[in-house]
Amino acid sequence: MLSRLYRLKKRKDFSRLLENGKAKTTKFLSIKFIDNNQETSRFGFLAGKKAFKKASLRNKIKRRLREALRENLSLIEPGKDIVFLARTGFENRSAREAREEVLYLLKVAGLIEKHSDDF
């Protein structure tokens, strides 16, 4: 479970991030990120109804993303707001593949602290 301290909750935070954030994308996952001027990074997870019809599937995808992120939380730079957007096809990814894709996107976006060689 991702601690409340690290969660994006407010609609205005999501809106600001989706409108103004920088984006990186793979075939099955996208991220948007922006500075938040705080001591910690906060995260949000989106799985759209248009791509994933069943609520149970959307929730499963978000749980898988949260867990992949939680395992690597110590690697991520503080002071960022980050939203993960699942794309069609992500539901077929295993937990290991999801974790690798999350790490890859964070690395490509430059959101992993430079001194970490854990991956």
N, C-alpha and C positions, 0 to 999 in steps of 0.2 A: 504494500500500500504506500502510495506517495503521500508524504506529510502535507498537511494543509499549507504550511509555509511555502511550499514549492508549487502550489496550484494557481492557475489563472481562473478566476471565477466570474468576474464582472463582464457584462456585455460590452461596455465601453472599452475595456482592455482588449477584448477579442477584435472589436471593430477597428480600433487604432492599429493593431498589429496586422490585420488582414489588408487594410488600406495602405499603410505606410511601410510595412516590413519588407526586408529583402527576402528573396526566395531561392531555394535549391530544390531540385526535383530528381527523383529516380522514376522508374517505370511504375512502381506501386506505392510510393510514398513521397510526400512533399513536406518541406518545413518552411515556415516564415519566422523571421526573428528581427528583433529591434532592441535597442538599449532601453533599460527601465529605470536607471538612476537609483537602484536599490542595492543592498548588500548581497542579495540572493537572486538566483535566476528562478523564473516562474514558468510553468509549462501548461499548455492546453492540448487537448486531443480532439480531433474532429473526424467523424465518419459520417458522410452525408447520406440522407435518406434516398436521394436520387441514385446513388451507386449501390447502397446496401438496404434493401427493402425491409428486412426484419430487424426489429429493435434488438433482439437477442444477439444477432450477428454484429450489429454496430457496437454493442456493449462489449462483446468478446474481443473485437478488434482494439477497442480503447483499453481494455484490461491488458492485452498483450503488449501494446505500446507502452503503457505505464510501467509494466514490469521490466521491459527492456531498458527503459530509461532509468528506473530506480537502481538497477544493477550497476549503472555507469555514472551515477550522479556526481561522484567525487571528481570525475574527469572534466566536467563542464565548467566553463568560465562563469563567474558570478556576474550579476548585473545585466542579464538579458531576459527578455520575454520571448518564449519560443512556442510555436504552435505546430503540431504534427497533423497533417491532413492525409488520411488514408485514401488511396485511389482504388478503382476497380481492379480486382485481382489480388489485393492484399490479403483477403480472407483465406486464400489458399497457401499462404506462407506459414512455415512452421515457426515456433517460438525462437529457434536458433537463427533462422533466416531474418526474422523481424529484428532481432537484436543486432545482427550484422548490418542490416540496412540502416537502422537508427544510428549506429556508430559511424558508418560511412558518411551519412548526410551531415552529421555533426562535424566530422573531420573536414569534409569538403567546404563547409560553411565557415570554418575557422573558429568554431565554438568550443573546441577542446583545448584545454590549457596546454601550453607549449612544453612544459616540463614533464608531461605524463607520457611514459613509454609502455603503458600497460596493455596496449591493444595491438 
